[in-house]
Amino acid sequence: MFAKNDRLAERNRGYFLAKDLFVINVVSSPGSGKTALLERTIKQLKNKLNSAVIVGDLETDNDAQRLRKNNIPIAQITTGTLCHLDAEMVLNAARKISLNDANLLIIENVGNLVCPAAYDLGENQRIVLLSTTEGEDKPLKYPTMFKSADVVIINKIDIAEVVGFDRNLALENIKKMCPQAEVFELSARTGEGMDNWSNYLQSQYQMIVGQPVLIP
């Protein structure tokens, strides 16, 4: 099963590369602020990178409805009982929307830090999101997911002190599980730290796709 998915993921990578797309796969637990992060990211990148989103959810299309307010291409995947997306689902969804003007394709995976870890979707980078409300030991509880991360985002830093979040311990645990990952600390609600994150996406787009951003 995984071998087939890996083959399809490589096909996806070729398909996305041919369209000059930088593709990120965003994974998190429910309630970490993933959709809020994507909303803020899309707005920050407006006039710099054109975004498109594939949204995975078990039942509702609530996240997709929120993101459609940004007037960008959105594809919804309703997985039902499946707790992950796979490469075939992603390509089928991508073919249903216009990606001709897109630079950044964001895959919002199902809210889960277990099942999605095993599935390559053909993305360029895997982004793992955790929030200060979830505790510092998240990387230790879900090692497979964090070990595969290219980027780890710590969200809700605006309330870190209120919830008693130990920043140093969290960073230590992230470094232990995924020393290769870039780490961003931000608040999708207030916008704090978002400039660093959006600048990173622009630089990675230039590096991977080899195209300049729309506005320097």
QUIMO-V413391 format. One record per helix or strand of 2 or more residues. SS is the DSSP state (hx for helix, st for strand). FROM is the first residue (numbers start at 0). LEN is the number of residues. If there is no record, write none. Layout:
ss	from	len
SS	FROM	LEN
SS	FROM	LEN
//
This chain:
ss	from	len
hx	1	17
st	21	7
hx	33	12
st	50	7
hx	61	7
st	72	6
hx	86	8
st	103	5
hx	114	4
st	124	7
hx	131	3
hx	137	4
hx	142	5
st	150	5
hx	156	3
hx	166	11
st	181	4
hx	193	16
//
